[in-house]
Amino acid sequence: MKFSGIQKTSLIDFPDRIATVLFTPGCNLRCPFCHNWRIILDPKPPFLNEETVIQILEERKKYVDAVVITGGEPTLHRELSMFLKKLKERGFAVKLDTNGFFPKVLEECLPYVDYIALDAKTSLKKYRRLGAKDTTDFLHTVEVLKKGKVECEFRTTVVPGFVDEEDVPKIGEIVKGGKRFAFQQFIPGDTLDKTFNNVKPYAAEVIAHFADVMKEYVDQVILRV
């Protein structure tokens, strides 16, 4: 595998753990509010190869024993499961961030993952605005995670215009029966579509209201605002 970047220490990306974050290049979606658009539209070298990444991780193991794989979209890469297997063999806890559109690759990864965060970006009809013509694979992934044994969360970044009040129950129906759901604040600035640089985020009380609605669908709702 190759990686577009590394964040050696993160206190927020893996619940209850200090982690190193690895960023994979490329994505099948084109979310206009994306902040990692540079590694999606035109990933450019220098890339980190997995041998270099593993060396860095091993050297820092006494400080960090968890790894988050994010992107871009990690499950675009067919070799992902083999890389995760190497991490588990070396004793690392592994979290995977995914948009859920490649369920076959994700299922190959499940034996080597401790935590999964699946983005439920908006209601199904609005996914076309993100570049997704069909959400069948995404919905399959949702069901796999609901029924699976790997600890997971469904999460939504509350972007005005993509996640409005009428969208929240529609997202709730998608994840209904899930154990954990997180609402994340949208932070404007340096987005793929520059018009989102100046979009005003929702006030905390609005997101709290969204959370009250979502509690009808899942066991636990987390706010990251």
C-alpha positions as CSV (number, residue, x, y, z in Angstrom):
1,M,0.0,0.0,0.0
2,K,0.9,3.6,-0.3
3,F,-0.1,6.6,1.8
4,S,-0.5,10.3,1.1
5,G,0.3,11.3,4.6
6,I,0.7,10.5,8.3
7,Q,-0.2,12.2,11.5
8,K,2.0,10.7,14.1
9,T,-0.1,11.5,17.1
10,S,-3.8,12.0,17.5
11,L,-5.9,12.2,20.7
12,I,-9.3,12.4,19.0
13,D,-9.5,10.0,16.1
14,F,-9.6,6.7,18.0
15,P,-11.9,6.6,21.0
16,D,-10.0,6.3,24.3
17,R,-6.7,5.8,22.5
18,I,-3.7,7.7,21.3
19,A,-3.2,6.9,17.7
20,T,-1.2,7.4,14.6
21,V,-3.4,8.4,11.6
22,L,-2.6,7.2,8.0
23,F,-4.2,8.9,5.0
24,T,-4.8,6.8,1.8
25,P,-5.1,8.5,-1.6
26,G,-8.2,8.6,-3.8
27,C,-11.9,8.5,-3.2
28,N,-15.0,7.4,-5.1
29,L,-17.0,10.4,-3.8
30,R,-16.7,14.1,-4.4
31,C,-18.1,15.7,-1.3
32,P,-18.1,19.5,-1.9
33,F,-17.3,20.0,1.8
34,C,-14.3,17.7,1.9
35,H,-11.1,19.0,3.5
36,N,-8.9,16.3,2.2
37,W,-9.6,17.1,-1.5
38,R,-6.0,17.3,-2.5
39,I,-5.3,13.6,-1.9
40,I,-8.6,12.8,-3.6
41,L,-8.6,14.8,-6.8
42,D,-4.9,14.5,-7.8
43,P,-2.8,12.4,-5.3
44,K,0.8,13.4,-5.8
45,P,4.1,11.9,-4.6
46,P,6.0,11.6,-2.5
47,F,4.0,8.7,-1.1
48,L,4.9,6.7,2.0
49,N,5.2,3.0,1.3
50,E,4.0,0.5,3.8
51,E,7.5,-0.6,4.8
52,T,8.4,3.0,5.8
53,V,5.1,3.3,7.6
54,I,5.6,0.1,9.6
55,Q,9.1,1.2,10.5
56,I,7.7,4.6,11.8
57,L,5.0,2.8,13.8
58,E,7.4,0.3,15.3
59,E,9.8,3.1,16.4
60,R,7.0,4.9,18.1
61,K,5.3,1.9,19.6
62,K,6.1,2.7,23.2
63,Y,4.1,6.0,22.8
64,V,1.4,5.0,20.3
65,D,-0.1,1.5,20.0
66,A,-3.1,2.3,17.8
67,V,-3.5,3.1,14.1
68,V,-6.3,4.9,12.3
69,I,-6.7,4.3,8.5
70,T,-8.6,7.1,6.8
71,G,-8.5,9.0,3.6
72,G,-9.7,9.6,1.0
73,E,-11.4,6.2,1.0
74,P,-9.2,3.3,2.3
75,T,-11.4,0.5,1.0
76,L,-10.6,1.6,-2.6
77,H,-7.4,-0.3,-2.1
78,R,-7.8,-4.0,-2.5
79,E,-4.6,-4.7,-0.6
80,L,-5.9,-3.0,2.5
81,S,-6.8,-6.1,4.5
82,M,-3.3,-7.5,4.1
83,F,-1.8,-4.3,5.5
84,L,-4.2,-4.3,8.4
85,K,-3.3,-8.0,9.1
86,K,0.4,-6.9,9.3
87,L,-0.6,-4.2,11.8
88,K,-2.5,-6.7,14.0
89,E,0.4,-9.1,13.9
90,R,2.6,-6.4,15.3
91,G,0.1,-5.8,18.2
92,F,-1.5,-2.5,17.0
93,A,-5.1,-1.7,17.6
94,V,-6.7,-0.7,14.3
95,K,-9.5,1.7,13.5
96,L,-10.9,2.1,10.0
97,D,-12.8,5.1,8.6
98,T,-14.9,4.4,5.5
99,N,-17.8,5.7,3.4
100,G,-19.1,2.1,3.0
101,F,-19.2,1.9,-0.8
102,F,-16.8,-1.2,-1.0
103,P,-18.4,-3.8,1.2
104,K,-16.4,-6.7,-0.2
105,V,-13.1,-5.1,0.7
106,L,-14.5,-4.0,4.1
107,E,-15.6,-7.6,4.9
108,E,-12.1,-8.8,4.2
109,C,-10.8,-6.3,6.7
110,L,-13.1,-7.1,9.6
111,P,-10.9,-9.8,11.2
112,Y,-8.1,-7.2,11.6
113,V,-10.1,-4.2,12.8
114,D,-11.0,-3.2,16.4
115,Y,-13.2,-0.2,15.5
116,I,-15.0,1.1,12.4
117,A,-16.4,4.5,11.7
118,L,-18.9,4.6,8.9
119,D,-19.9,7.9,7.4
120,A,-23.6,8.3,6.9
121,K,-23.2,11.6,5.0
122,T,-26.8,12.6,4.3
123,S,-30.2,11.2,3.3
124,L,-30.1,8.7,0.4
125,K,-31.5,11.1,-2.2
126,K,-28.8,13.6,-1.6
127,Y,-26.0,11.1,-2.1
128,R,-26.2,11.9,-5.8
129,R,-24.9,15.3,-5.0
130,L,-21.8,13.6,-3.6
131,G,-21.2,11.7,-6.8
132,A,-22.9,8.4,-5.8
133,K,-25.4,7.2,-8.5
134,D,-26.3,4.1,-6.4
135,T,-26.3,3.5,-2.7
136,T,-26.9,-0.2,-2.7
137,D,-23.3,-1.1,-1.6
138,F,-23.4,1.5,1.1
139,L,-26.7,0.1,2.5
140,H,-25.2,-3.4,2.4
141,T,-22.2,-2.2,4.5
142,V,-24.6,-0.6,7.0
143,E,-26.3,-3.9,7.5
144,V,-23.0,-5.8,7.8
145,L,-21.9,-3.5,10.6
146,K,-25.2,-3.6,12.4
147,K,-25.1,-7.4,12.5
148,G,-21.3,-7.8,13.0
149,K,-19.2,-8.1,16.1
150,V,-16.7,-5.3,15.4
151,E,-17.2,-2.2,17.5
152,C,-18.4,0.6,15.3
153,E,-20.1,3.9,15.0
154,F,-22.1,5.6,12.4
155,R,-21.3,9.3,12.0
156,T,-22.5,12.4,10.2
157,T,-20.8,15.7,9.7
158,V,-23.6,18.2,10.0
159,V,-23.0,20.3,6.9
160,P,-25.8,22.9,6.3
161,G,-27.6,22.1,3.0
162,F,-26.6,18.4,3.2
163,V,-27.8,17.6,6.7
164,D,-30.9,19.7,7.4
165,E,-33.6,18.9,9.9
166,E,-35.7,16.8,7.5
167,D,-32.6,14.7,6.7
168,V,-32.0,13.6,10.3
169,P,-34.9,11.1,10.5
170,K,-34.0,9.8,7.0
171,I,-30.5,9.1,8.2
172,G,-32.0,7.6,11.3
173,E,-33.9,5.1,9.3
174,I,-30.7,4.0,7.5
175,V,-28.8,3.3,10.8
176,K,-31.9,2.2,12.8
177,G,-30.9,-0.5,15.3
178,G,-27.2,0.7,15.5
179,K,-25.5,1.0,18.8
180,R,-23.6,4.3,18.4
181,F,-24.1,7.4,16.3
182,A,-21.9,10.5,16.3
183,F,-22.8,14.0,15.0
184,Q,-19.7,16.0,14.1
185,Q,-19.5,19.7,13.6
186,F,-18.7,21.0,10.2
187,I,-15.7,23.3,10.1
188,P,-15.6,25.6,7.0
189,G,-12.4,26.5,5.2
190,D,-10.3,24.9,2.5
191,T,-13.0,22.7,1.1
192,L,-13.3,21.1,-2.3
193,D,-16.1,23.4,-3.4
194,K,-14.9,26.9,-2.3
195,T,-18.4,28.0,-1.6
196,F,-18.3,25.9,1.5
197,N,-15.4,27.8,2.8
198,N,-17.8,30.4,4.1
199,V,-20.8,28.2,5.1
200,K,-21.9,29.1,8.6
201,P,-22.0,25.9,10.8
202,Y,-25.0,25.0,12.9
203,A,-25.2,26.3,16.4
204,A,-24.5,23.7,19.1
205,E,-28.2,23.8,20.2
206,V,-29.3,22.9,16.7
207,I,-27.0,19.8,16.6
208,A,-28.3,18.9,20.1
209,H,-31.8,18.9,18.6
210,F,-30.6,16.6,15.8
211,A,-29.2,14.3,18.5
212,D,-32.6,14.2,20.3
213,V,-34.2,13.1,17.0
214,M,-31.5,10.4,16.4
215,K,-32.0,8.9,19.9
216,E,-35.2,7.4,18.5
217,Y,-33.1,5.2,16.2
218,V,-29.9,4.2,18.0
219,D,-28.7,3.2,21.5
220,Q,-26.2,6.0,22.0
221,V,-25.7,9.5,20.4
222,I,-22.4,11.3,20.7
223,L,-21.8,15.0,20.0
224,R,-18.5,16.2,18.7
225,V,-19.1,19.9,18.4
